[in-house]
Amino acid sequence: MYDKASHEVMYECLEKKDASMVYIQTIKDMHKGEKARVRTLTGDVKDFLIDIGLHQGLALNTFLFALVMTS
């Protein structure tokens, strides 16, 4: 589920919990334009945009995931 959490659903959950717009916009800015690259034995695949899922290892994303799951 962590890798399938929709960014839009996450923002809606934050709005429902009355998070400040500044906080929500900051989180949107953090996720805007996220890219990933896959490394293989034959070389790296071209970068691609990430529009769903949360990065593992960021403490804030653990909170956001819990927020979505309990909303």
The first five atom37 places (N, CA, C, CB, O) and aatype in JSON, in Angstrom:
{
  "aatype": [12, 18, 3, 11, 0, 15, 8, 6, 19, 12, 18, 6, 4, 10, 6, 11, 11, 3, 0, 15, 12, 19, 18, 9, 5, 16, 9, 11, 3, 12, 8, 11, 7, 6, 11, 0, 1, 19, 1, 16, 10, 16, 7, 3, 19, 11, 3, 13, 10, 9, 3, 9, 7, 10, 8, 5, 7, 10, 0, 10, 2, 16, 13, 10, 13, 0, 10, 19, 12, 16, 15],
  "atom_mask": [
    [1, 1, 1, 1, 1],
    [1, 1, 1, 1, 1],
    [1, 1, 1, 1, 1],
    [1, 1, 1, 1, 1],
    [1, 1, 1, 1, 1],
    [1, 1, 1, 1, 1],
    [1, 1, 1, 1, 1],
    [1, 1, 1, 1, 1],
    [1, 1, 1, 1, 1],
    [1, 1, 1, 1, 1],
    [1, 1, 1, 1, 1],
    [1, 1, 1, 1, 1],
    [1, 1, 1, 1, 1],
    [1, 1, 1, 1, 1],
    [1, 1, 1, 1, 1],
    [1, 1, 1, 1, 1],
    [1, 1, 1, 1, 1],
    [1, 1, 1, 1, 1],
    [1, 1, 1, 1, 1],
    [1, 1, 1, 1, 1],
    [1, 1, 1, 1, 1],
    [1, 1, 1, 1, 1],
    [1, 1, 1, 1, 1],
    [1, 1, 1, 1, 1],
    [1, 1, 1, 1, 1],
    [1, 1, 1, 1, 1],
    [1, 1, 1, 1, 1],
    [1, 1, 1, 1, 1],
    [1, 1, 1, 1, 1],
    [1, 1, 1, 1, 1],
    [1, 1, 1, 1, 1],
    [1, 1, 1, 1, 1],
    [1, 1, 1, 0, 1],
    [1, 1, 1, 1, 1],
    [1, 1, 1, 1, 1],
    [1, 1, 1, 1, 1],
    [1, 1, 1, 1, 1],
    [1, 1, 1, 1, 1],
    [1, 1, 1, 1, 1],
    [1, 1, 1, 1, 1],
    [1, 1, 1, 1, 1],
    [1, 1, 1, 1, 1],
    [1, 1, 1, 0, 1],
    [1, 1, 1, 1, 1],
    [1, 1, 1, 1, 1],
    [1, 1, 1, 1, 1],
    [1, 1, 1, 1, 1],
    [1, 1, 1, 1, 1],
    [1, 1, 1, 1, 1],
    [1, 1, 1, 1, 1],
    [1, 1, 1, 1, 1],
    [1, 1, 1, 1, 1],
    [1, 1, 1, 0, 1],
    [1, 1, 1, 1, 1],
    [1, 1, 1, 1, 1],
    [1, 1, 1, 1, 1],
    [1, 1, 1, 0, 1],
    [1, 1, 1, 1, 1],
    [1, 1, 1, 1, 1],
    [1, 1, 1, 1, 1],
    [1, 1, 1, 1, 1],
    [1, 1, 1, 1, 1],
    [1, 1, 1, 1, 1],
    [1, 1, 1, 1, 1],
    [1, 1, 1, 1, 1],
    [1, 1, 1, 1, 1],
    [1, 1, 1, 1, 1],
    [1, 1, 1, 1, 1],
    [1, 1, 1, 1, 1],
    [1, 1, 1, 1, 1],
    [1, 1, 1, 1, 1]
  ],
  "atom_positions": [
    [[0.81, -1.2, 0.0], [0.0, 0.0, 0.0], [0.85, 1.26, 0.0], [-0.92, 0.0, 1.2], [0.46, 2.28, -0.58]],
    [[2.01, 1.2, 0.64], [2.86, 2.39, 0.76], [3.24, 2.94, -0.6], [4.11, 2.07, 1.56], [3.32, 4.15, -0.8]],
    [[3.48, 2.02, -1.55], [3.88, 2.45, -2.88], [2.7, 2.79, -3.78], [4.71, 1.38, -3.51], [2.89, 3.18, -4.93]],
    [[1.48, 2.64, -3.27], [0.3, 2.93, -4.06], [-0.53, 4.1, -3.49], [-0.57, 1.69, -4.14], [-1.61, 4.39, -4.0]],
    [[-0.02, 4.75, -2.48], [-0.74, 5.87, -1.87], [-0.83, 7.02, -2.87], [-0.05, 6.34, -0.56], [0.2, 7.53, -3.34]],
    [[-2.04, 7.42, -3.2], [-2.26, 8.5, -4.15], [-1.93, 9.85, -3.51], [-3.7, 8.49, -4.65], [-2.36, 10.14, -2.4]],
    [[-1.18, 10.65, -4.23], [-0.85, 11.98, -3.72], [-2.11, 12.83, -3.55], [0.15, 12.69, -4.66], [-2.26, 13.55, -2.56]],
    [[-3.02, 12.74, -4.52], [-4.24, 13.55, -4.45], [-5.1, 13.15, -3.26], [-5.04, 13.4, -5.75], [-5.65, 14.02, -2.58]],
    [[-5.22, 11.86, -2.99], [-5.98, 11.39, -1.83], [-5.32, 11.89, -0.55], [-6.09, 9.84, -1.81], [-6.0, 12.3, 0.39]],
    [[-4.01, 11.86, -0.52], [-3.26, 12.34, 0.65], [-3.55, 13.82, 0.91], [-1.75, 12.12, 0.45], [-3.76, 14.22, 2.05]],
    [[-3.57, 14.62, -0.15], [-3.85, 16.06, 0.02], [-5.28, 16.27, 0.51], [-3.63, 16.81, -1.3], [-5.53, 17.14, 1.34]],
    [[-6.21, 15.48, -0.02], [-7.61, 15.59, 0.42], [-7.74, 15.23, 1.91], [-8.51, 14.67, -0.43], [-8.48, 15.89, 2.64]],
    [[-7.03, 14.2, 2.34], [-7.06, 13.81, 3.75], [-6.51, 14.92, 4.64], [-6.26, 12.51, 3.97], [-7.05, 15.18, 5.72]],
    [[-5.45, 15.56, 4.19], [-4.9, 16.68, 4.96], [-5.9, 17.82, 5.08], [-3.61, 17.19, 4.32], [-6.03, 18.43, 6.14]],
    [[-6.6, 18.11, 3.98], [-7.62, 19.17, 4.01], [-8.75, 18.8, 4.97], [-8.18, 19.42, 2.6], [-9.22, 19.66, 5.72]],
    [[-9.18, 17.54, 4.95], [-10.26, 17.09, 5.85], [-9.85, 17.19, 7.31], [-10.65, 15.65, 5.53], [-10.7, 17.42, 8.18]],
    [[-8.55, 17.03, 7.59], [-8.05, 17.14, 8.96], [-7.72, 18.58, 9.33], [-6.81, 16.26, 9.15], [-7.13, 18.84, 10.39]],
    [[-8.1, 19.52, 8.46], [-7.89, 20.95, 8.69], [-6.43, 21.35, 8.84], [-8.64, 21.38, 9.93], [-6.09, 22.23, 9.63]],
    [[-5.56, 20.68, 8.07], [-4.15, 21.09, 8.05], [-4.08, 22.46, 7.37], [-3.24, 20.03, 7.31], [-4.89, 22.77, 6.5]],
    [[-3.12, 23.25, 7.76], [-3.0, 24.59, 7.17], [-2.62, 24.47, 5.7], [-1.95, 25.45, 7.93], [-1.93, 23.53, 5.31]],
    [[-3.07, 25.42, 4.89], [-2.78, 25.42, 3.46], [-1.29, 25.54, 3.2], [-3.53, 26.55, 2.76], [-0.78, 25.0, 2.22]],
    [[-0.58, 26.25, 4.07], [0.88, 26.37, 3.91], [1.53, 25.0, 4.06], [1.46, 27.37, 4.96], [2.42, 24.64, 3.29]],
    [[1.08, 24.24, 5.04], [1.61, 22.89, 5.27], [1.31, 21.99, 4.07], [1.0, 22.28, 6.56], [2.19, 21.27, 3.6]],
    [[0.06, 22.04, 3.59], [-0.33, 21.21, 2.45], [0.47, 21.59, 1.21], [-1.83, 21.35, 2.17], [0.94, 20.72, 0.49]],
    [[0.64, 22.89, 0.96], [1.39, 23.33, -0.21], [2.85, 22.91, -0.12], [1.29, 24.85, -0.35], [3.46, 22.56, -1.13]],
    [[3.41, 22.95, 1.08], [4.8, 22.51, 1.27], [4.95, 21.04, 0.91], [5.26, 22.76, 2.71], [5.92, 20.66, 0.26]],
    [[4.0, 20.23, 1.33], [4.03, 18.8, 1.02], [3.85, 18.59, -0.49], [2.94, 18.04, 1.82], [4.52, 17.74, -1.08]],
    [[2.95, 19.35, -1.1], [2.78, 19.25, -2.56], [4.07, 19.6, -3.28], [1.65, 20.18, -3.03], [4.46, 18.93, -4.23]],
    [[4.75, 20.65, -2.81], [6.02, 21.05, -3.43], [7.08, 19.96, -3.29], [6.52, 22.35, -2.8], [7.9, 19.76, -4.19]],
    [[7.05, 19.25, -2.17], [8.02, 18.17, -1.95], [7.81, 17.04, -2.95], [7.9, 17.63, -0.52], [8.78, 16.4, -3.38]],
    [[6.57, 16.78, -3.32], [6.27, 15.66, -4.2], [6.23, 16.06, -5.68], [4.94, 15.05, -3.81], [6.25, 15.19, -6.55]],
    [[6.18, 17.35, -5.97], [6.08, 17.81, -7.36], [7.39, 17.53, -8.09], [5.74, 19.32, -7.42], [8.47, 17.88, -7.62]],
    [[7.28, 16.91, -9.24], [8.44, 16.67, -10.08], [9.37, 15.57, -9.61], [0.0, 0.0, 0.0], [10.52, 15.5, -10.05]],
    [[8.9, 14.71, -8.71], [9.74, 13.61, -8.24], [10.07, 12.68, -9.41], [9.04, 12.82, -7.09], [9.2, 12.35, -10.22]],
    [[11.31, 12.26, -9.47], [11.74, 11.36, -10.53], [12.47, 10.17, -9.93], [12.65, 12.09, -11.54], [13.0, 10.23, -8.82]],
    [[12.47, 9.09, -10.69], [13.21, 7.89, -10.3], [13.92, 7.35, -11.54], [12.26, 6.81, -9.67], [13.6, 7.71, -12.67]],
    [[14.88, 6.48, -11.28], [15.62, 5.85, -12.37], [15.9, 4.41, -11.94], [16.95, 6.63, -12.7], [16.21, 4.15, -10.78]],
    [[15.8, 3.51, -12.87], [16.08, 2.11, -12.61], [17.45, 1.78, -13.18], [14.98, 1.19, -13.21], [17.75, 2.08, -14.34]],
    [[18.27, 1.17, -12.37], [19.61, 0.76, -12.8], [19.57, -0.74, -13.09], [20.7, 1.09, -11.72], [19.13, -1.53, -12.26]],
    [[20.04, -1.12, -14.28], [20.08, -2.53, -14.67], [21.52, -2.9, -15.04], [19.12, -2.8, -15.87], [22.41, -2.06, -15.05]],
    [[21.72, -4.17, -15.32], [23.05, -4.63, -15.72], [23.51, -4.01, -17.03], [23.07, -6.15, -15.84], [24.7, -3.85, -17.27]],
    [[22.55, -3.65, -17.88], [22.9, -3.08, -19.19], [22.91, -1.56, -19.18], [21.92, -3.58, -20.24], [23.15, -0.94, -20.21]],
    [[22.65, -0.95, -18.03], [22.68, 0.51, -17.93], [21.44, 1.06, -17.26], [0.0, 0.0, 0.0], [20.54, 0.31, -16.88]],
    [[21.42, 2.36, -17.11], [20.3, 3.03, -16.46], [19.16, 3.27, -17.45], [20.76, 4.35, -15.83], [19.39, 3.6, -18.61]],
    [[17.93, 3.11, -16.95], [16.74, 3.44, -17.72], [16.51, 4.94, -17.59], [15.49, 2.62, -17.22], [16.89, 5.54, -16.58]],
    [[15.91, 5.54, -18.6], [15.63, 6.98, -18.57], [14.77, 7.33, -17.36], [14.91, 7.41, -19.87], [13.9, 6.56, -16.96]],
    [[15.02, 8.51, -16.76], [14.24, 8.98, -15.61], [12.75, 8.99, -15.94], [14.7, 10.41, -15.18], [12.36, 9.23, -17.09]],
    [[11.92, 8.73, -14.92], [10.47, 8.83, -15.1], [9.87, 9.51, -13.89], [9.84, 7.44, -15.31], [10.4, 9.42, -12.78]],
    [[8.76, 10.21, -14.1], [8.09, 10.93, -13.03], [7.34, 9.97, -12.12], [7.13, 11.97, -13.59], [6.79, 8.97, -12.57]],
    [[7.33, 10.29, -10.84], [6.59, 9.52, -9.85], [5.37, 10.34, -9.46], [7.48, 9.18, -8.59], [5.5, 11.44, -8.91]],
    [[4.18, 9.81, -9.74], [2.96, 10.54, -9.39], [2.1, 9.79, -8.39], [2.17, 10.84, -10.63], [0.98, 10.2, -8.09]],
    [[2.62, 8.68, -7.89], [1.9, 7.89, -6.89], [2.92, 7.2, -5.99], [0.94, 6.83, -7.57], [4.03, 6.89, -6.42]],
    [[2.54, 6.99, -4.76], [3.43, 6.31, -3.81], [4.23, 7.29, -2.98], [0.0, 0.0, 0.0], [4.33, 8.48, -3.3]],
    [[4.8, 6.77, -1.9], [5.59, 7.57, -0.98], [6.97, 6.96, -0.83], [4.89, 7.68, 0.4], [7.12, 5.74, -0.83]],
    [[7.98, 7.81, -0.7], [9.35, 7.33, -0.51], [9.49, 6.69, 0.85], [10.36, 8.49, -0.67], [9.04, 7.24, 1.86]],
    [[10.1, 5.53, 0.89], [10.38, 4.9, 2.17], [11.6, 5.58, 2.78], [10.61, 3.37, 2.01], [12.52, 5.98, 2.07]],
    [[11.59, 5.71, 4.08], [12.73, 6.29, 4.77], [12.54, 7.72, 5.21], [0.0, 0.0, 0.0], [13.31, 8.22, 6.03]],
    [[11.53, 8.4, 4.69], [11.25, 9.76, 5.12], [10.2, 9.71, 6.23], [10.75, 10.65, 3.93], [9.11, 9.17, 6.03]],
    [[10.51, 10.27, 7.37], [9.62, 10.21, 8.53], [8.26, 10.85, 8.22], [10.26, 10.92, 9.73], [7.23, 10.34, 8.66]],
    [[8.25, 11.94, 7.48], [6.99, 12.61, 7.14], [6.08, 11.69, 6.34], [7.26, 13.9, 6.35], [4.87, 11.69, 6.55]],
    [[6.64, 10.91, 5.43], [5.82, 10.04, 4.61], [5.17, 8.92, 5.42], [6.64, 9.45, 3.5], [4.08, 8.46, 5.07]],
    [[5.81, 8.47, 6.48], [5.19, 7.49, 7.37], [3.94, 8.08, 8.0], [6.18, 7.04, 8.46], [2.91, 7.41, 8.08]],
    [[4.03, 9.33, 8.44], [2.87, 10.02, 9.0], [1.77, 10.17, 7.94], [3.29, 11.41, 9.54], [0.6, 9.92, 8.22]],
    [[2.15, 10.59, 6.73], [1.16, 10.8, 5.67], [0.46, 9.5, 5.3], [1.82, 11.41, 4.43], [-0.74, 9.49, 5.05]],
    [[1.2, 8.41, 5.27], [0.6, 7.11, 4.97], [-0.41, 6.72, 6.05], [1.7, 6.02, 4.85], [-1.51, 6.27, 5.74]],
    [[-0.04, 6.91, 7.3], [-0.95, 6.6, 8.4], [-2.19, 7.48, 8.32], [-0.25, 6.8, 9.76], [-3.3, 7.02, 8.61]],
    [[-2.02, 8.73, 7.92], [-3.16, 9.63, 7.77], [-4.14, 9.13, 6.73], [-2.67, 11.03, 7.4], [-5.35, 9.12, 6.94]],
    [[-3.61, 8.7, 5.6], [-4.47, 8.18, 4.52], [-5.18, 6.9, 4.97], [-3.63, 7.91, 3.22], [-6.37, 6.73, 4.71]],
    [[-4.46, 6.02, 5.64], [-5.04, 4.75, 6.05], [-6.12, 4.89, 7.12], [-3.96, 3.85, 6.54], [-7.01, 4.04, 7.21]],
    [[-6.05, 5.94, 7.93], [-7.03, 6.12, 9.0], [-8.16, 7.07, 8.61], [-6.35, 6.62, 10.25], [-9.07, 7.31, 9.39]],
    [[-8.1, 7.62, 7.41], [-9.15, 8.57, 6.98], [-10.24, 7.87, 6.23], [-8.56, 9.67, 6.1], [-11.2, 8.5, 5.8]]
  ]
}
